[in-house]
Amino acid sequence: MKDNVKTIVFVEDSEVELLAYKSMLERAGYCVQTARDGLEAMRVLNNIAPDLVLLDLVLPRFDGVEVMKFMHGNDRLKNVPVIIFSTNSIIDSFHDPMLEVAARRLLKSQTSPPLMLLAIRDVLAGRTVADAAKPKTISDIDYEPNTAQRAESAMVD
């Protein structure tokens, strides 16, 4: 594999969306690792530090916020950009400060594969959404060590 190939961890429990977007991302030249739930995502992220994480919030066995807290507690992962890819009711109703550090929030109902690809390219190039408020840095958020402990315990099984 080429050194300049970017790796994306795509965390999605919908098989249809997972296959459709994974295929599109691979055709665009990305290496895509997938996880179908939060625990599987933590296991994958424990083994690799990707260039970007594409993350659904509503997941079995640890939700997307828990995955982000897990990333925040790991020095290798805390600066990996995250694009939240979830439903509009969920993306707006979560009031967790951890979501403020996401590079982008994409609504599933308003996102197509070309729009997803554009967002990923922008985030990987360091471009921000012009009209968005300045995001908090990951260090501004209180990390809950209990999340890391729960994840480590769950990964042992």
N, C-alpha and C positions, 0 to 999 in steps of 0.2 A: 504494500500500500504506500502511496506517496506521503511524504512528510507534511505537505500542506493540506491534506484532507482533514476537514473539521469533523469532529465527533459530536453527535447529538444524542442525548438520552431522551427518549420519548416515552412519557408515562401516561398511559391511557387505558381505561378498562373496557372501552367500546371496541370490539374486534373490527367492526367495519371502518371506523375512523382510524384506528391503528394501522390497518393494512393499507388504506387509501393514502394517508399522509406519509407513511413509511416509504411506500413505493415512489411517491413523488419526490421525497427528499433524497432517496438513493439515486434516482435518475438525474437529480440536480448535482450529484457528486459528493454527497455527505455520507459518512459512515454513521449508521443509525443503530443504536442499541435500544431495545424496548423493555418495558416493564408494564405489567397489567394491574398492579396494585402498589400501594405505598411501601409495603415490606419488600417486595421484589425490587422496587426502585432503590431502596436503601442498600440492598445487597449489591446491585449493579454499581451504584455510586461508591460503595466501599472498595470496589475493585478498580474503578477507573475514574479519572477526573476529566469529564468531557469539556468541550468548548462551550456547550449550551445545554440547558435542560428545558424541554417542552413539557409542561406539567398540567394535567387536569387536577382540579381541586377535590372533586367527589370521587373517592377511591375506596375500595375495600382495604382492610388491614392497614391502617394509617392513612389519613387524608393528605392532600397536597400541602397543607400548612405544616403538618408534621414532617413531611419530606423536606420542606424548606428549613425548618428548625434543625433537622438532622444535618443539612448542608452547612448551615450557619455554625454549627458546633465543630466542624471539621476544617482545619486550616487549608487543606487541599481544595476544598469545595466552596468555601464561603464567598469567594469572588466570582464563581461561575455564574454567568447571567441566566436568569430564568424567565421564560415566557409562559405566562399562565394562559391556558387554553381550556376554557370552561364555559358553562352555560351562563346566560346573562343574569338569571336570578341569583345564582351562586356568586358570581364574580363581584356583584354589587352589594350583596348582603353580608359577606364576611367582613368583619371590622377588626381583623387581626393586623397589627402593625407590620407583621412579617410580609404581608402582601404589598406593602408600600415599596419594598426594595425590588420587586419584580421589574425587569427591564420593559416588559409590555404585558398588557392584559388583552387577550383576544377573545371575543365572544364567538362560540361555536356557530351560532345561528347567522353570524355576519361575516364569517371567514371562509374563504375558498382556498384551494391549494395555491393559486398564484399569490393571493394576499399573504398567506402564511409564509411563503418563500421570501417575499419582499420583507416582511417583518424580521425574519431570521437573518437575512443579509444585512439589514440595517443594524440589528443588535450586534452581530459579529463584527461589523465595521465600526462600532462605537457610536453610531448615530442615534440620537434620542428623538422623542416625539416633541416637536417644537412648542406646542401649546400646553404641555404637561408641566405641572409644578415640579420643582427640583426634588428628585427622590431622596429619601433618607439613605444614609449609608448603613450597611449591614451592622456596623459597630454601634449604631445608635439604638439598636433594638436589644432588649433584655433577652438573653438566651435562657431557655429553660433546660437545665441539665437533665431533668427527668425524661425528656424526649430521647436524648442519646442513650440513657440507661435502658429505657423501654425498647429502643431499637436494637441495642446490643443483645438484650435478652431474647428478643423475638428472632434474631438472626441465628441464634445458637441451635434452634430446633431442627 
